Amino acid sequence: MITPDLSWFLILPLLGLGLVCLTPAEETCRIRKISNITILIPFILSVWVYAAYDHSLGGFQFLVNIPWVAPLGISYHLGVDGINSLLLLLVGAASFAASLISSSIKTRVKEYYILLLITVISTYGAFLSLDIFFFYFFHEIAAVPVFLMINIWGSARREYAAMKLTLFLVAGAALALIGLIALYLNTGIQSFDLVQIQRELAIHPIPMAIQNWIFVLIVLGFGITVTLWPFYTWATVGYSEAPTAISMLHAGVLKKMGAYAILRFALVLMPQAAHAWMPIIAALAIFNILYCGFVAFTQRDLKYVLSYSSCSHMGYILLGLACFNVIGLNGVVYLMFAHGIMAALIFAITGYVEEQTKTRNLDELGGLLKVMPFIGTCFMMVAFASAGVPGFGNFVAEILVLLGAWDHYHFLTILAVFGLVVTAIYLLKAIRLGFQGPLKPEFQKLTDTTTLAAKFPYVMLMALLILVGCLPTVILSHIDSSTRTIAAIIK
Amino acid sequence: MFPVVNWSLISLETIIGLVLVCLIIVDIILPKNTSKDWIGHLSFVALSFLIIFWITQSSLSGTTFNGMFVMDQLAWFFKAFFLVAMVFVFAMTREYFKTLGERRNEFYFLLWLALLGMCLVASSADFLLMFIAIETLTISLYVMTAYLKTDKLSIEAGMKYLILGALSSGFLLYGISFLYGSTNTTNFALIKAFANTNAMSSVTLFALVMIFAAVGFKIGAVPFHMWVADVYQGAPTPVTALLSVGSKAAGFIFLMRLFFGVIPAWHMQWGMTLAVLSAITMTLGNLVAMYQTNIKRLFGYSSIAHAGYLLMGAAAGTVLGATGINFYLLGYLFTNLAAFLVIIVFSGIEKTDDIADYAGLVKRSPLLGITMILSLVSLAGIPPLAGFFGKFTLLMAVVKSGYVWLALIAAVNIVISTYYYLVVAKRIYVDEPRISTPLTIPTEIRLLLVMAILGIILIGIFQGPFFDVAMNAAKAL
């Protein structure tokens, strides 16, 4: 069977980047086409990789390995297992949808797509890398494009939001970098290769005293990226002020890099320290779920509601990471995917609403379902998904996390269940204020998405969300062998 | 007895000397009021040949002049470094003096003299030669700093630099004479041999502290940094560029020869002292840089901060640390020179160095704007640009040597520096320009800007070959 070469995930958007750079800025139509196509093909590839991955065999497959900086043991090492092949699919779907809905961008189009393509390269690279150095390298690339995009195409408080988001993320990354370097130095094998390090540390774990502080650096550093309470404040303002595509990609995908890094580098490589520290993370995760949930309830700005909601849901991912069992880990990976799709979709819808109504204040909105039946229905469905209604991916994922968490934390799990109630409350409130009730006269003339092409990104994401909600085995059987391996290591 | 001299080892310095003499002769022959920039053209040609010549000489090694002059991989690396830096500085000079015109030729001679001094620094294996080389470099820099006779700031900068520089030279000589008194030699290798058999005396310690003060002045480390901002701001911009890259690199060569070559023989624990100095230097540089409104001053303080990062490598005291210094300087060369190239073109047209006036630069000239943004981002140490891997190597070196606290302070500093670099980047990329007339850039500068961008990106992505070169140079110590 022909297997895909993973480098194409990076080469194609890079090619698109080159082509966009060469196209004159006036030809916006062609620029959009180039970007859409060079983001679509990796998406198709990701479906192919997902299908071609042999989960009965498990382990990392489709490896590409080129020595890069030999004296330090850095290599360009790409490969996927069940977990990151699923996340590739998430990147593919979210980035394609983000590129499609970017058609509403009218100013500085060329620069917009250049920055978007760099962000896409960064996310693919991070999830593909099996080399710790390259993971970090790719993960950091997104920092500047996101900063510039929020600054140019963001809403009212964009300057503050962009700077806050970037500084928090850079601070987290710098902490994590020191942790990763210390980890590398303490393995004693002069290699950044994840596979080799994993093998080495399984036999000779790092002494507990050293593990302890390295673990804290990495989890704190990447914890900022996954909006670990109380380091979430950058995300709420950042997502709210960002242009739609960046909110979609950041809340949907970029944020997940932090959870992915904690799973891959902290839990798997330092399981002893994980057992000491993760209960604390689990407790903080409850603050994420409940505190951010309650704050979301008090917000009047729709995008702020969703940003807080996104931080609140990260609590389930963090809680799942603290479970140390297969169910919990399956839940985490599942939730990374389901929440990613859900977040991308809900931010896309909000972006559309804001663009039409020129406001996101829930008090000023109302009755939009009458003029936008399609968008309104999508919003209601995705809100149900977010609140954990069965039939959508999030339900399966959150149930798995809660089941996994019950093993270790009875009390915290009970609290976490209430998170679902809180989510339902604030989202129902958003639906009631925004989409139901009397229609404001100034919104009489608004239009729904009319063409099929305009509806496509929403339909695609919604279909994925329902698919994984109704057929959980599509994902569970795929990731099971990989999560089982990890669970065996961190038991 | 006159020592046997191996001329092939000092070929580069000899040629540079000859070029300088030839250029002076040409200047005498040329008609007085020719408007064409002959010396500049000839300098470029000579420099290009020198670079090609120098690439073929990469295997040169040995010592001559009774061990005073050493040719090793470190010397080769830094001479290549200085030659490339000079290409940029010459281009900047041409651009800069387009508006000034007069007394341009003498400036070129001084640049060649500075290049000679820097190349000699790279090869010095003796305190006396090191002193002479550094003075050759510094004296030409004094003159160039105060070159704008009618500009108050330039005169002030020159005066400040001269007085403090002379003081530091005094320290250096004082230290060297004490060192000679206690070890009976000024040669690095002989001092090393002496140190292996004799313990450190208090006189030697005093001498080394004096010498370190002089080095600290050159690299702009706290507490010898007071001159940096004023001189950077007041000096003609090509000189600022040369100071920030060439002069700093020269200081670090001296530092490396000292702390990796000579001093370890005494088995002294300098690491902690250097680590503390590094932490203070980077923190002070970054904190003060945040409040600057003049772009040259901003780069002045940022260069103090970068001296602090570079000192991390010296504090680590390992091959990895020295490799980090070399690699970092290589990235810094392209990054900083690109930025100064933009500053020169911009201030040549707009006659201002205010950061506020850079608003919307990317709209007025995409190339200038993008170059500046890339160099700022690279200085902040964000991948995939050159500055990232340098910082990465240095952080690794200090963590490996056990200074995790220093790495954490560096992390805080990275965040602070990201802030002020991004403020400028935002101004250039996002804000609306006050005047929207497009800026025209000469082709020659355009070419160099593209070269610098390529340098920044290639070093940042294909780190391997550059790392190998930097490591070979570090192993020579």
Contacts between the chains, C-beta under 8 A, distances in Angstrom:
chain1	res1	chain2	res2	distance
A	67	B	464	7.7
A	68	B	463	7.1
A	68	B	464	5.5
A	69	B	463	5.2
A	69	B	464	4.8
A	69	B	467	5.2
A	70	B	464	6.8
A	70	B	468	8.0
A	71	B	467	6.5
A	71	B	468	7.1
A	71	B	471	5.8
A	72	B	393	7.9
A	72	B	396	7.6
A	72	B	467	7.3
A	74	B	463	7.8
A	133	B	392	7.8
A	136	B	383	7.9
A	137	B	383	4.7
A	137	B	384	6.7
A	137	B	388	7.6
A	138	B	383	7.8
A	140	B	382	5.9
A	140	B	383	4.9
A	140	B	388	7.3
A	141	B	382	7.8
A	141	B	383	5.6
A	141	B	384	5.8
A	143	B	382	5.6
A	144	B	377	5.3
A	144	B	382	5.8
A	144	B	422	7.9
A	144	B	425	7.7
A	147	B	422	6.2
A	147	B	425	8.0
A	147	B	426	7.7
A	148	B	425	7.7
A	148	B	426	7.7
A	148	B	429	5.8
A	148	B	430	7.1
A	151	B	426	5.6
A	151	B	429	7.4
A	151	B	430	4.5
A	152	B	429	7.5
A	152	B	430	5.4
A	159	B	426	7.2
A	162	B	426	7.7
A	163	B	419	7.1
A	163	B	422	6.8
A	163	B	423	7.8
A	163	B	426	8.0
A	166	B	418	7.0
A	166	B	422	6.4
A	167	B	415	5.8
A	167	B	418	6.5
A	167	B	419	6.0
A	170	B	380	8.0
A	170	B	382	7.5
A	170	B	414	6.7
A	170	B	415	5.5
A	170	B	418	4.9
A	171	B	411	7.4
A	171	B	412	7.9
A	171	B	415	4.6
A	174	B	410	8.0
A	174	B	411	3.7
A	174	B	412	7.9
A	174	B	414	4.9
A	174	B	415	6.4
A	175	B	408	7.8
A	175	B	411	5.9
A	177	B	392	7.3
A	177	B	395	6.8
A	177	B	411	7.3
A	178	B	395	6.4
A	178	B	399	6.5
A	178	B	404	7.1
A	178	B	407	4.8
A	178	B	408	6.3
A	178	B	411	5.8
A	181	B	392	7.7
A	181	B	395	5.8
A	181	B	396	5.0
A	181	B	399	5.0
A	181	B	407	7.5
A	182	B	399	5.4
A	182	B	404	6.8
A	184	B	396	7.6
A	185	B	396	7.2
A	185	B	399	6.0
A	185	B	400	5.3
A	213	B	404	7.8
